[in-house]
Amino acid sequence: MSMNIETLLAQAGCGRDARTGALSTPIYQTATFEHPELGRSTGFDYSRTSNPTRLALEETLAAAEGGARGFAFGSGLAAIDCVLRLFQPGDRLVVTEDLYGGTFRILEKVFRPVGVEAIYVDTSRVELVAAALAQPGVRAVFLETPSNPLLKIADIRAIAALAQARGLLTIVDNTFLTFLLQRPLELGADIVVYSASKYLGGHNDVVAGALVARTPALAERLGFFQNSVGGVLGPQDAWLLLRGLKTLPLRLRQQQENARLIAEFLARHPRVSQVWYPGLPAHPGRDVLLGESAGCGAMIAFSVESAARVPDILKRVRVFRFAESLGGVESLITYPIAQTHADIPVDIRDRLGIHDRLLRLSVGIENVADLLADLEAVL
Ligand SMILES: Cc1ncc(COP(=O)(O)O)c(C=O)c1O
């Protein structure tokens, strides 16, 4: 029977222990598995290759995303590292220009030195992506959408069609919206990437990453690298993620509702110069996003009139927590130039508009009145 996604997630990992009937998937805290005799295996040999708790999570992710196979890693960057191993020296990737600073760092400091080159493009402009895809050596497009921190929207359907026509891969970092709101594989993408430390885990208590591949052939290649390089997620953290996933629909619904009210409040506020939230009517990517997704998420960026006000705001917040990361039940305020985007050179940040007056909010599930009062007090 095919189930709705809320049901699939609520029952993630249930019914996997026939011997005891344990409802929750046990945490199989074991490195290795005993064999009954030579040539026979339980299906599990060694936990880097496969572990029952991680497998429950990986199967849930594949089903939720609608892909052939899911993979869980020790961090989002370990998942991105695994994807980038699909490429060879001389290969080039077209990449969203305002993306998470750690993704920029792995591309520039780890993969460029071995010959895999990123070409950065404003992927909210399909014509710029089309031109970049035509450059020699391009093998794939890597989209982060909505982008980080300025929440630019890429038209996944249009870009995946362009890439497919050239036989290129489309990879989407879906961290900000998740499969509940945005379904890249159904829009034509080949691989979805996550920092599962964010909405999928949802409680700011686990660092994890995930990949889902659309086809068995891609899954086989990614599975080879996952096992060969070994940046896998441990069973305890896999269990925490399974538990987090069960409430993702409820969390995200509340987070989005809070975010909409906060974005509207900031847009009206006299001490705020600009607000970036794809749900606001003025956001340039709003129509594309609403055409391809079921919601606008719960990330907001805004700028204040002067950088001199930023330290005071970060010091005085009481409900928002001054910390980097996003997607959890606790609301966070982040200063991108000093935290998430510190590894992006200043000239690039300036060109992208990631300046010293820009703050980013990850809206949680608290009572929105408390969040609004906190912002009102510090602004
Ligand atoms: C959009 C996005 N992708 C990838 C990552 C990297 O994930 P992790 O921190 O789990 O390694 C992050 C982390 O903040 C992120 O925000």
The ligand as a MOL file (V3000), in Angstrom:
LIG
                    3D

  0  0  0     0  0            999 V3000
M  V30 BEGIN CTAB
M  V30 COUNTS 16 16 0 0 0
M  V30 BEGIN ATOM
M  V30 1 C 22.8760 24.2920 2.6910 0
M  V30 2 C 23.9400 23.5180 3.4080 0
M  V30 3 N 24.5280 22.4870 2.7930 0
M  V30 4 C 25.5040 21.7660 3.3990 0
M  V30 5 C 25.9370 22.0670 4.6780 0
M  V30 6 C 27.0130 21.2500 5.3040 0
M  V30 7 O 26.4680 20.3780 6.2500 0
M  V30 8 P 27.1880 19.8940 7.6090 0
M  V30 9 O 27.3800 21.1110 8.4580 0
M  V30 10 O 26.1960 18.9170 8.1690 0
M  V30 11 O 28.4750 19.2660 7.2080 0
M  V30 12 C 25.3260 23.1170 5.3580 0
M  V30 13 C 25.7590 23.4310 6.7400 0
M  V30 14 O 25.4440 24.4220 7.3270 0
M  V30 15 C 24.3090 23.8720 4.7020 0
M  V30 16 O 23.7270 24.9060 5.3240 0
M  V30 END ATOM
M  V30 BEGIN BOND
M  V30 1 1 1 2
M  V30 2 1 2 3
M  V30 3 2 2 15
M  V30 4 2 3 4
M  V30 5 1 4 5
M  V30 6 1 5 6
M  V30 7 2 5 12
M  V30 8 1 6 7
M  V30 9 1 7 8
M  V30 10 2 8 9
M  V30 11 1 8 10
M  V30 12 1 8 11
M  V30 13 1 12 13
M  V30 14 1 12 15
M  V30 15 2 13 14
M  V30 16 1 15 16
M  V30 END BOND
M  V30 END CTAB
M  END
